[in-house]
Amino acid sequence: MDQEEQQNSQGFQNEKQDQPIIEQATEYPTNKIEISITDAITKDGGLGIKYTVYLIKGSDNLGSFEVLRRYNDFYELRVALMKKWPGCYIPPIPEKLLGSGNDTETVQIRKRLMEIFLNVLTELPYIYYSEDIQQLFLRSTNTEINKIYQQQKQVTSADIIDRFKRAFPNLDVRDSSNSEYMLQISTFQGQLKKSQVHLKQYIEQSQIVAQSRKQIQNEKLNLFFGSLPIYEKVNLTEYVCGKENQLVLSNPQNIEAFTKLLDQLKEVYKKFNSLDNITDLFRYELKNAESIQQTLTYRDQLLIQRANQEQKMREDQAELAKIAAGKQTLTTITNSVFNKAKDQSQLKVEQKISEGQQEIERLSQLYNITTAIIATQEIQKYRKTRINHYHKFLRQVQHQEQQVYECENELLQKLVEECQNLQQQQNVES
């Protein structure tokens, strides 16, 4: 690291700003954070308009919390976080829909994915312990949090730099020409692009398989509780001399027990279709890839903003040169109002040039900071999180498949028991 890079890094690490304590802290509470969306409630807003609120419950170092939030609150929270933490990964939420979003399937998908969103934020202490999360989203009694986020002041490059300095005090910031960081980001971008292509294919494949499984499950239910009972009545009744108590599924004494098992199996099939969840996994991973792509896109946009600012400054410098040239031809008009006006114009342009130069320097610094955050923090964290999420997902699939297996096995065991009982009766009678 050369002298300029050392000064840049040290300045990033040592500079402090007077801010509220919650924004200043670099050491965060180590208390276990618990947060979940326990319910989704559809309410009547009047005039035939319905809306859904999500009940969030949890606890952290400040105690327990319980709050109702709408989808738009989640949406505006994420928009606010992206503005304040550009260059940092912000987890995704489900996309906005053209419709109301109050149908059962949409509500359940939102409930599940927005809970993941909140849990991921708990792993980002510099965001979780910010005012946007703690004072507003989790603990404010205001029912229109989305409007508060919309009305927040515009975020400047200086604000972002100060926020990054507090969140990443030991960040190794290097000059933009550093090839190591650039190579890491470039390699990751290539991997991310391939991943997105594959994920779209996986989504299509898993949807087909999930639909096929639903059809098979429906056919299985129809076989056991439609075709087989009819087969017993039509084909087997005459073999038992019309004695229905010697049948299995058509036995009047068994109808209540088998109906109960049928209802249980239907509910399990509806609740635990792990192949649907595999589709959700791929969808969520695609959204995650798009979210981290937003981080990379912001970094690229900084270069465009800086180029635009440089062009604007060149135009201001040209304007200043014209003013100076015009002033030189009017040296004899020393006290005129016109000359004073030109002095004011010159000062105004000079101030614009000075402010423009400062903004260019901030954009350059922000680009270097963002590059360092992505290369040393976000890429590694993204990869680790994706692996952990996949492992957690496999455990969920195993649990769901176990539930389906146990319910199906209970039905099959009941069938076998009834067959054995009937066989014993026949042996006794013979």
KOLVEXKE-560583 format. One line per 3 residues: their letters; for each residue z, x, y of C-alpha. Coordinates in steps of 0.1 Angstrom, whole numbers. Example, Ala and Ser with C-alpha at 12.3 -4.5 7.8 and 13.67 -1.06 7.14 Angstrom:
2
AS) 78,123,-45 | 71,137,-11;
//
This chain:
430
MDQ) 0,0,0 | -11,15,33 | 10,15,66;
EEQ) -6,-16,79 | 0,-35,47 | 37,-23,47;
QNS) 42,-36,82 | 26,-69,73 | 48,-73,42;
QGF) 80,-62,59 | 73,-84,89 | 68,-113,65;
QNE) 100,-106,47 | 123,-99,77 | 113,-123,104;
KQD) 137,-153,107 | 134,-185,127 | 161,-209,139;
QPI) 155,-240,118 | 177,-267,102 | 198,-253,73;
IEQ) 178,-272,47 | 146,-255,59 | 163,-221,62;
ATE) 179,-216,28 | 163,-191,5 | 190,-195,-21;
YPT) 189,-230,-36 | 215,-250,-56 | 215,-243,-93;
NKI) 227,-278,-103 | 208,-295,-130 | 184,-321,-114;
EIS) 178,-354,-132 | 152,-378,-120 | 132,-406,-136;
ITD) 114,-438,-128 | 134,-463,-148 | 115,-495,-139;
AIT) 84,-509,-122 | 90,-543,-105 | 61,-565,-92;
KDG) 72,-585,-62 | 58,-614,-42 | 49,-603,-6;
GLG) 39,-638,5 | 5,-654,10 | -3,-647,-26;
IKY) 0,-609,-21 | 19,-590,-48 | 30,-554,-47;
TVY) 49,-531,-71 | 79,-510,-65 | 91,-482,-87;
LIK) 129,-477,-93 | 138,-440,-90 | 171,-429,-103;
GSD) 186,-394,-105 | 212,-369,-94 | 213,-334,-79;
NLG) 237,-312,-60 | 241,-339,-33 | 251,-365,-58;
SFE) 233,-395,-73 | 205,-415,-58 | 187,-447,-65;
VLR) 157,-459,-44 | 127,-482,-46 | 94,-467,-36;
RYN) 58,-480,-36 | 27,-461,-47 | 17,-456,-10;
DFY) 50,-438,-5 | 41,-414,-32 | 6,-410,-18;
ELR) 17,-402,17 | 45,-379,5 | 19,-358,-13;
VAL) -5,-358,17 | 24,-346,39 | 34,-319,14;
MKK) -2,-307,12 | -4,-303,50 | 29,-285,51;
WPG) 24,-263,20 | -13,-256,19 | -21,-228,-5;
CYI) 8,-240,-27 | 3,-261,-58 | 13,-297,-53;
PPI) 13,-318,-85 | -11,-347,-87 | -5,-385,-87;
PEK) -29,-412,-99 | -58,-419,-76 | -59,-449,-52;
LLG) -76,-479,-66 | -98,-505,-48 | -79,-533,-64;
SGN) -42,-542,-60 | -30,-518,-88 | -5,-544,-100;
DTE) -20,-549,-135 | 2,-539,-164 | -19,-509,-175;
TVQ) -22,-494,-140 | 15,-499,-133 | 25,-482,-165;
IRK) 1,-453,-160 | 14,-448,-124 | 50,-450,-136;
RLM) 45,-424,-162 | 24,-399,-141 | 45,-403,-109;
EIF) 76,-395,-129 | 59,-363,-140 | 51,-357,-103;
LNV) 87,-360,-93 | 99,-338,-122 | 74,-310,-113;
LTE) 87,-311,-77 | 122,-304,-90 | 109,-271,-103;
LPY) 98,-262,-68 | 131,-258,-49 | 115,-249,-16;
IYY) 99,-283,-16 | 125,-304,-35 | 152,-294,-11;
SED) 131,-300,20 | 137,-329,44 | 106,-347,32;
IQQ) 121,-351,-3 | 159,-351,2 | 165,-371,35;
LFL) 134,-392,34 | 119,-399,0 | 150,-400,-22;
RST) 178,-410,1 | 164,-429,31 | 169,-467,32;
NTE) 137,-471,52 | 113,-493,32 | 82,-480,50;
INK) 85,-443,43 | 48,-440,41 | 45,-448,78;
IYQ) 71,-421,87 | 50,-395,68 | 19,-407,86;
QQK) 35,-403,120 | 49,-368,116 | 37,-342,141;
QVT) 6,-322,134 | 12,-291,114 | 1,-258,131;
SAD) -7,-225,115 | 24,-210,131 | 45,-238,114;
IID) 30,-230,80 | 35,-192,84 | 72,-197,93;
RFK) 77,-221,64 | 61,-196,40 | 84,-168,53;
RAF) 114,-188,45 | 102,-200,11 | 88,-166,-1;
PNL) 109,-139,17 | 99,-111,-7 | 63,-119,-10;
DVR) 40,-88,-13 | 14,-96,14 | -16,-73,14;
DSS) -47,-69,35 | -75,-92,27 | -96,-63,14;
NSE) -71,-58,-15 | -93,-60,-46 | -65,-67,-71;
YML) -56,-100,-56 | -92,-110,-51 | -100,-102,-87;
QIS) -71,-123,-100 | -81,-153,-79 | -118,-149,-88;
TFQ) -111,-147,-125 | -88,-177,-123 | -114,-197,-105;
GQL) -139,-190,-132 | -114,-201,-159 | -106,-232,-139;
KKS) -142,-243,-136 | -148,-240,-174 | -115,-258,-180;
QVH) -126,-288,-159 | -159,-291,-177 | -142,-291,-211;
LKQ) -115,-315,-200 | -141,-341,-190 | -156,-338,-225;
YIE) -122,-341,-242 | -115,-373,-222 | -146,-389,-235;
QSQ) -140,-378,-271 | -104,-389,-271 | -112,-423,-256;
IVA) -137,-429,-285 | -112,-418,-311 | -84,-439,-295;
QSR) -105,-470,-295 | -115,-464,-331 | -79,-461,-341;
KQI) -71,-494,-324 | -99,-511,-343 | -86,-496,-376;
QNE) -50,-508,-368 | -63,-543,-360 | -82,-543,-393;
KLN) -52,-531,-411 | -31,-559,-397 | -59,-584,-406;
LFF) -60,-570,-442 | -23,-573,-449 | -16,-606,-431;
GSL) -50,-622,-433 | -72,-612,-462 | -45,-604,-488;
PIY) -26,-637,-483 | -59,-656,-486 | -67,-636,-517;
EKV) -34,-645,-533 | -39,-682,-526 | -75,-684,-536;
NLT) -77,-659,-565 | -41,-654,-579 | -25,-688,-576;
EYV) -42,-701,-608 | -30,-670,-627 | 6,-679,-619;
CGK) 0,-716,-626 | 4,-725,-589 | 39,-710,-586;
ENQ) 38,-696,-550 | 72,-680,-556 | 55,-656,-579;
LVL) 32,-644,-551 | 40,-617,-526 | 26,-622,-491;
SNP) 21,-660,-497 | 55,-665,-511 | 73,-690,-488;
QNI) 105,-671,-493 | 90,-639,-479 | 71,-654,-449;
EAF) 99,-649,-425 | 106,-613,-435 | 70,-603,-435;
TKL) 64,-621,-401 | 92,-601,-386 | 77,-568,-400;
LDQ) 43,-579,-387 | 56,-584,-352 | 74,-551,-353;
LKE) 42,-533,-364 | 22,-550,-337 | 47,-539,-311;
VYK) 47,-503,-324 | 9,-501,-324 | 9,-514,-288;
KFN) 37,-491,-276 | 30,-459,-296 | -7,-450,-296;
SLD) -5,-413,-294 | -43,-410,-291 | -41,-430,-258;
NIT) -15,-404,-247 | -39,-376,-257 | -64,-392,-233;
DLF) -37,-393,-207 | -29,-357,-213 | -65,-346,-207;
RYE) -67,-369,-176 | -35,-354,-162 | -47,-319,-169;
LKN) -79,-326,-151 | -60,-339,-121 | -39,-308,-122;
AES) -69,-286,-123 | -83,-305,-93 | -49,-300,-75;
IQQ) -48,-263,-79 | -85,-263,-69 | -74,-279,-36;
TLT) -51,-249,-31 | -80,-225,-36 | -103,-245,-13;
YRD) -77,-244,15 | -77,-206,13 | -115,-206,16;
QLL) -114,-230,46 | -91,-205,65 | -121,-181,67;
IQR) -143,-209,80 | -116,-219,106 | -113,-183,117;
ANQ) -150,-179,120 | -152,-211,141 | -123,-198,163;
EQK) -141,-164,167 | -173,-182,178 | -153,-203,203;
MRE) -137,-172,217 | -171,-155,221 | -182,-186,241;
DQA) -151,-184,263 | -157,-147,269 | -192,-154,279;
ELA) -180,-181,303 | -154,-156,317 | -182,-131,323;
KIA) -202,-157,342 | -172,-165,364 | -166,-128,371;
AGK) -202,-123,380 | -203,-152,403 | -171,-140,420;
QTL) -185,-106,428 | -213,-121,448 | -188,-140,470;
TTI) -166,-112,481 | -170,-122,517 | -156,-157,511;
TNS) -120,-145,506 | -100,-175,515 | -122,-205,507;
VFN) -112,-233,485 | -142,-226,463 | -129,-191,456;
KAK) -94,-204,448 | -110,-229,424 | -129,-200,407;
DQS) -96,-181,404 | -80,-211,387 | -111,-214,364;
QLK) -109,-178,355 | -72,-180,347 | -78,-210,325;
VEQ) -105,-193,305 | -84,-161,302 | -56,-182,288;
KIS) -79,-199,263 | -92,-165,252 | -56,-152,248;
EGQ) -46,-183,228 | -77,-181,207 | -70,-144,199;
QEI) -35,-154,188 | -48,-182,166 | -73,-158,150;
ERL) -45,-134,142 | -24,-162,127 | -53,-174,106;
SQL) -59,-139,93 | -22,-136,85 | -21,-170,69;
YNI) -52,-161,48 | -34,-129,35 | -2,-148,29;
TTA) -20,-176,10 | -39,-150,-10 | -6,-134,-20;
IIA) 10,-167,-29 | -19,-177,-51 | -22,-143,-68;
TQE) 15,-136,-74 | 30,-171,-76 | 7,-200,-82;
IQK) -16,-188,-109 | 11,-175,-131 | 32,-206,-125;
YRK) 2,-229,-132 | -5,-213,-165 | 31,-213,-176;
TRI) 35,-250,-166 | 4,-260,-185 | 16,-244,-217;
NHY) 51,-259,-214 | 36,-293,-207 | 14,-291,-237;
HKF) 43,-282,-259 | 63,-311,-245 | 34,-334,-251;
LRQ) 31,-323,-288 | 67,-332,-293 | 61,-366,-278;
VQH) 31,-371,-301 | 52,-362,-331 | 79,-386,-321;
QEQ) 54,-414,-316 | 36,-408,-349 | 70,-408,-366;
QVY) 77,-442,-351 | 44,-456,-364 | 49,-440,-398;
ECE) 84,-454,-402 | 73,-489,-393 | 42,-489,-416;
NEL) 64,-474,-444 | 90,-501,-440 | 62,-527,-445;
LQK) 49,-509,-476 | 83,-505,-491 | 89,-542,-487;
LVE) 57,-549,-505 | 66,-526,-533 | 101,-541,-536;
ECQ) 87,-576,-539 | 62,-565,-565 | 90,-548,-585;
NLQ) 112,-580,-583 | 84,-602,-595 | 77,-578,-624;
QQQ) 113,-579,-634 | 113,-617,-633 | 82,-618,-655;
NVE) 98,-594,-680 | 129,-616,-682 | 109,-648,-686;
S) 87,-632,-713;
//
